[in-house]
Amino acid sequence: MQHFSSLADMHRFNGIDLPENPLFSAIRCVNSCNLGDREFTSDFYMIALKKLKSGVILYGRTRYDHDTGSMSFYKPRQVVEFNNLQFEEDSFLLFIHEDYLHGHKLHNEINSYGYFDYEINEALHLSPREEQIMWDLYYKIEGEYLNNTDEYSRDIILTHIDSMLKYSQRFYKRQFINRAKLSGKTVSAFQEVMTKYFKEGQGLPTVSTLAAQLNISPRYLSDLLKQETGKTAMENIHIYLINEAKNRLKTHQQNISEIAYELGFENVPYFSRLFKKETGISPNQFKKQLIN
């Protein structure tokens, strides 16, 4: 599989003019975008706004046809493929090498945007007004990118990218709210999957395991649950575990170790620490209160 550690190599490989900056490039696509037809990995973050008429996009482990009218985000070293892309309207691609972020606040902040871990089918769908905001930011980035570079260029470009990412976070929250009915179904399905998981005694569930059963990415699941319940996926798992532990401490004639093992904990001290963190008291203290 082809890996691109430099933007120049990626541009050259795909027959695109060499980038104006060795660590950053902005590409506007009219009708189509020539980015090859094979899987690749890179050392770049990628931001894309696209309205596909035809073509295939692969990101991570998932491949999708005709993902129309959406904005998507890709992080370094993920498998990506853009195959035979034909666009209904102009689109854009931003490529940001990891090194371009060094010394800037975005170097740390970019990892807080969970949508870089979403699947392609969880892309951001923009309203016309939101799309215009993104294009306005892109034009400012492109203008700076094509201008003569000076000491302010990088900071100005990254400031606009920072705004683009913050707007994307806001628009994703709007998308969750607008899809409240679908989100509610996902929350219910999550609870059902988790209940079934424990009933079958499969051990401690992970967010990844439960998300896979729901056919969505772990980060998208966690963000959706946070929007709907105020708690992340892991926090919801912990709440379920502690509620089940309380129930067993009240109704079962088992010691704490037996309850911990039945709930999937291989480490009893870890179970006790989690219980105390969630309830403020240890399992032993909880059981003593029941006796008293």
FENFEN-V655444 format. One record per residue. N is the residue number from 0. RES is the residue in one letter. PHI is phi as a letter, one per 40 degrees, with the letter a starting at -180 (NA if undefined). Layout:
N_RES_PHI + N_RES_PHI
//
This chain:
0_M_NA + 1_Q_c + 2_H_b + 3_F_b + 4_S_c + 5_S_b + 6_L_c + 7_A_d + 8_D_c + 9_M_c + 10_H_c + 11_R_c + 12_F_c + 13_N_c + 14_G_g + 15_I_b + 16_D_d + 17_L_d + 18_P_c + 19_E_c + 20_N_b + 21_P_c + 22_L_b + 23_F_a + 24_S_a + 25_A_b + 26_I_b + 27_R_c + 28_C_b + 29_V_b + 30_N_g + 31_S_a + 32_C_b + 33_N_c + 34_L_b + 35_G_g + 36_D_b + 37_R_b + 38_E_c + 39_F_a + 40_T_b + 41_S_a + 42_D_b + 43_F_b + 44_Y_c + 45_M_b + 46_I_b + 47_A_b + 48_L_b + 49_K_a + 50_K_b + 51_L_c + 52_K_c + 53_S_a + 54_G_h + 55_V_b + 56_I_b + 57_L_b + 58_Y_a + 59_G_g + 60_R_b + 61_T_b + 62_R_b + 63_Y_b + 64_D_c + 65_H_f + 66_D_c + 67_T_c + 68_G_f + 69_S_b + 70_M_b + 71_S_b + 72_F_b + 73_Y_b + 74_K_b + 75_P_d + 76_R_g + 77_Q_c + 78_V_c + 79_V_b + 80_E_a + 81_F_b + 82_N_b + 83_N_f + 84_L_c + 85_Q_b + 86_F_b + 87_E_c + 88_E_a + 89_D_d + 90_S_b + 91_F_b + 92_L_b + 93_L_b + 94_F_b + 95_I_b + 96_H_c + 97_E_d + 98_D_c + 99_Y_c + 100_L_c + 101_H_d + 102_G_g + 103_H_b + 104_K_d + 105_L_c + 106_H_d + 107_N_c + 108_E_c + 109_I_c + 110_N_c + 111_S_c + 112_Y_c + 113_G_c + 114_Y_c + 115_F_c + 116_D_b + 117_Y_c + 118_E_c + 119_I_c + 120_N_c + 121_E_b + 122_A_c + 123_L_c + 124_H_c + 125_L_c + 126_S_c + 127_P_d + 128_R_c + 129_E_c + 130_E_c + 131_Q_c + 132_I_c + 133_M_c + 134_W_c + 135_D_d + 136_L_c + 137_Y_c + 138_Y_c + 139_K_c + 140_I_c + 141_E_c + 142_G_c + 143_E_c + 144_Y_c + 145_L_c + 146_N_c + 147_N_c + 148_T_c + 149_D_b + 150_E_c + 151_Y_c + 152_S_d + 153_R_c + 154_D_c + 155_I_c + 156_I_c + 157_L_c + 158_T_c + 159_H_c + 160_I_c + 161_D_d + 162_S_c + 163_M_c + 164_L_c + 165_K_c + 166_Y_c + 167_S_c + 168_Q_c + 169_R_c + 170_F_c + 171_Y_c + 172_K_c + 173_R_c + 174_Q_c + 175_F_c + 176_I_c + 177_N_c + 178_R_b + 179_A_d + 180_K_c + 181_L_c + 182_S_c + 183_G_c + 184_K_c + 185_T_c + 186_V_c + 187_S_c + 188_A_c + 189_F_c + 190_Q_c + 191_E_c + 192_V_c + 193_M_c + 194_T_c + 195_K_c + 196_Y_d + 197_F_c + 198_K_c + 199_E_c + 200_G_g + 201_Q_c + 202_G_g + 203_L_c + 204_P_c + 205_T_b + 206_V_c + 207_S_c + 208_T_c + 209_L_c + 210_A_c + 211_A_c + 212_Q_c + 213_L_c + 214_N_g + 215_I_b + 216_S_c + 217_P_d + 218_R_c + 219_Y_c + 220_L_d + 221_S_c + 222_D_c + 223_L_c + 224_L_c + 225_K_c + 226_Q_c + 227_E_c + 228_T_b + 229_G_g + 230_K_b + 231_T_c + 232_A_d + 233_M_c + 234_E_c + 235_N_c + 236_I_c + 237_H_c + 238_I_c + 239_Y_c + 240_L_d + 241_I_c + 242_N_c + 243_E_c + 244_A_c + 245_K_c + 246_N_c + 247_R_c + 248_L_c + 249_K_c + 250_T_b + 251_H_b + 252_Q_c + 253_Q_b + 254_N_c + 255_I_c + 256_S_c + 257_E_c + 258_I_c + 259_A_d + 260_Y_c + 261_E_c + 262_L_c + 263_G_h + 264_F_c + 265_E_c + 266_N_b + 267_V_c + 268_P_d + 269_Y_c + 270_F_d + 271_S_c + 272_R_c + 273_L_c + 274_F_c + 275_K_c + 276_K_c + 277_E_c + 278_T_b + 279_G_g + 280_I_b + 281_S_c + 282_P_d + 283_N_c + 284_Q_c + 285_F_c + 286_K_c + 287_K_c + 288_Q_c + 289_L_c + 290_I_c + 291_N_c
//
